[in-house]
Amino acid sequence: MSKDKISMPSSSAGITRYFDEYKSKLQFKPGHIIIIIIAVIILEILLHTFGRGLLS
């Protein structure tokens, strides 16, 4: 028999448990997130369009 056995460390196979009872203090509705994303996109478009005039 071979004496060069390799033993792997025991683990939980990468499974991490999180408690279901955890509640975040910040809670957003999906609609609010979509509105924020749209507002950021519009702000970015406005800055690309009129931003050079603001800095000159």
Number of C-alpha atoms within 10 A of each C-alpha: 4 4 5 6 7 6 6 6 6 6 7 7 6 6 7 6 6 7 6 6 6 7 8 7 6 5 7 9 7 8 9 10 11 11 11 11 12 12 12 12 12 12 12 13 12 11 13 10 10 11 12 9 8 7 6 5
